[in-house]
Amino acid sequence: MDTSEVTTLVLAVEGVRVAVLFRELAGGGVKVSLRSKGLLDVQALATEFGGGGHRNASGIVLSGTLDDVVRRVADRAAALARSSP
């Protein structure tokens, strides 16, 4: 199963509006895949961290440990979900 299939499954859950998938890279760093539905803009979130993409599908590659990246991005994703209609 590839990452797009995982995030699609997560977004299919009732009430879920954003899916964030973290994957450690072999050379170091963490790849973050962001997916959303509706008007929730994950591109804005990705841009905050130097990433990019589209409103409902974006990505980021960050240096740091998995735990650190999860904490930083998950906190912002939760804030985005709370503030978006």
C-alpha positions in Angstrom: 0.0 0.0 0.0 1.4 3.4 -0.9 1.1 6.6 1.1 -1.8 8.0 -1.0 -3.8 4.9 -0.2 -3.2 5.2 3.5 -4.3 8.9 3.6 -7.3 8.1 1.4 -8.4 5.5 4.0 -7.9 7.9 6.9 -10.0 10.6 5.1 -12.8 8.1 4.5 -13.4 8.0 8.3 -16.5 10.0 9.2 -15.5 13.3 10.8 -11.9 13.2 9.7 -10.9 16.3 7.6 -7.1 16.1 7.6 -4.7 13.2 7.3 -1.0 13.5 8.1 1.5 10.7 7.4 5.1 10.7 8.6 7.8 8.6 7.1 11.4 8.5 8.1 13.8 8.8 5.1 16.8 6.5 4.7 19.2 9.4 4.4 17.8 11.2 7.4 14.9 13.5 7.8 11.2 12.9 7.7 8.7 13.1 4.8 5.3 14.4 5.8 2.3 13.9 3.5 -0.7 16.1 4.1 -4.2 15.5 2.7 -7.5 17.2 3.5 -11.0 17.4 2.2 -13.2 20.4 1.8 -11.9 23.9 2.3 -9.2 22.9 4.8 -5.9 24.2 3.2 -3.0 21.9 3.9 -0.9 23.8 1.4 -0.8 26.7 3.8 0.5 24.3 6.5 3.1 22.9 4.2 4.3 26.3 3.2 4.9 27.2 6.9 7.5 24.4 6.9 9.0 25.0 3.5 6.9 22.5 1.6 4.2 22.9 -0.9 1.6 21.3 -3.1 -2.2 22.0 -3.4 -5.0 22.9 -1.0 -6.0 19.3 -0.4 -2.7 17.5 -1.1 0.7 18.8 0.0 4.0 17.6 1.4 7.1 18.5 3.4 10.5 17.1 4.0 12.0 18.1 7.4 15.2 17.5 9.2 15.0 16.2 12.8 13.9 13.2 14.6 10.6 11.5 13.9 9.3 12.5 17.4 10.3 16.1 16.9 8.8 16.4 13.4 5.6 14.7 14.6 5.2 17.1 17.5 5.9 20.2 15.4 3.6 19.3 12.5 0.8 17.6 14.4 0.4 20.6 16.7 0.0 22.9 13.7 -2.3 20.5 11.8 -4.6 20.3 14.9 -4.7 24.1 15.1 -5.5 24.4 11.4 -8.3 21.9 11.7 -9.8 23.7 14.8 -9.7 27.1 13.0 -11.0 26.0 9.6 -14.8 25.9 8.9 
